[in-house]
Amino acid sequence: MTNIKNKKKQLMIGAGAVVVVGAAIFGYYEWSHVSTDNAQIQAHTLMLSSKVPGIVIEVLVNDNEQVKEGQVLARIDSQDYKNNVKQAEADLEGVKAKLHDAETNYKRMADLLRQNVVSRAQYDNAEATFRELSKRVQAIQAQVSTAQLNASYTEIKAPKDGRIARKSVEPGMVIPPGQPLFGFVEGSTRWVIANFKETEITHIEMGKPVNIEVDALPGKSFRGEVESLSPSTGAVFSLLPPDNATGNFTKVVQRVPVKIKLLDLSEKDIEKLQAGLSANVSVKVH
C-alpha cells in the first residue's frame, strides 16, 4: 500500500514538474516572441493591358498558365500600325532628299558669297531652307520612331517570368488602351505583410528572425526576417481614415504593417505560396 502511495506521489510530482516546465517554456516563448495571424503572402501582381487600341486577333495563353519574360500573350491587328510606319518612312526619305539638295545649295552659296558672286540675302535664304529641312527631318524621324513603337505595342508580352492569374480577353474583342487584359503574378519573389498591434511592435526591428506558417500548407513552416516596418498604421491610408476630431473618439488598438522577407524559398515553395494566402507569423524579439 505504501508503495502504491509512493508511486502516486512520484507520478503527481512528475506531472507537476512537467506542468511547471511546460509553463516555463510557454512563458519564455510568449516573452521572447510576438505573434499574429493577421498576415498574408504577397507577390508582385499587376494587370497587363495594351498601350494601343485595336482588334484582338490572337490570344496565346490561358488562365493559370506559366509564362516566361518576353513571351507574347496576345496580338492586336497591326496592319494599320505597319502602314503608319511605311508612310512615316516614305515621308522621311522624301524630306532627306530635299535636305541633301538644300545642303548642297547652301554650301555652294557659301562659296559664292566668299567670291562676292551672290548677295547676302541669297545666302541667308539658302541657309534658312537648309536649317528648316534639317528640323523637319528630325521631326519626321521622331514620327517614324513613334510609329514603330506603336507597331511593337500590338504584341502584349509578359514583363517577367510568372503566371497568368486571370484572362479577360478573347479574339475579336475591340480594346481601348489601358483596358485590363491579363492578371499577372510575378514568379520569383514572395514576402509576407503581417499586421501587428501597436502595443506589440516595440521590439520588432529589421533583421529579427521570423517563423511563418501558412494555413494552406499545414505542417510546413518557413524562415524569414523582418525587412521593414511601415511608417504609418494601416488606417492612415484606408478609404475612409478615422477622424478623431469629430467628438466621437473611441480608442482602438491600431495595426502596423510589417514587411517580412521569406528566406531559402525553392521554386516549388514559390509555386505553392499563392499571393493572398493567410499566414501565422511569429517574430523572435528577445
HELIX and SHEET records of a PDB file:
HELIX    1   1 THR A    2  SER A   32  1                                  31    
HELIX    2   2 GLN A   79  ARG A  114  1                                  36    
HELIX    3   3 ARG A  120  SER A  152  1                                  33    
HELIX    4   4 GLU A  267  LYS A  272  1                                   6    
SHEET    1   A 7 HIS A  33  GLN A  42  0                                        
SHEET    2   A 7 TRP A 191  LYS A 197 -1                                        
SHEET    3   A 7 ARG A 255  LEU A 262 -1                                        
SHEET    4   A 7 SER A 221  LEU A 229 -1                                        
SHEET    5   A 7 PRO A 209  VAL A 214 -1                                        
SHEET    6   A 7 SER A 278  LYS A 284 -1                                        
SHEET    7   A 7 HIS A  33  GLN A  42 -1                                        
SHEET    1   B 4 THR A  45  SER A  49  0                                        
SHEET    2   B 4 PRO A 180  GLU A 186 -1                                        
SHEET    3   B 4 GLY A 162  LYS A 167 -1                                        
SHEET    4   B 4 GLN A  66  VAL A  67 -1                                        
SHEET    1   C 4 GLU A 155  LYS A 157  0                                        
SHEET    2   C 4 VAL A  72  ILE A  76 -1                                        
SHEET    3   C 4 GLY A  54  VAL A  59 -1                                        
SHEET    4   C 4 VAL A 174  ILE A 175 -1                                        
END                                                                             
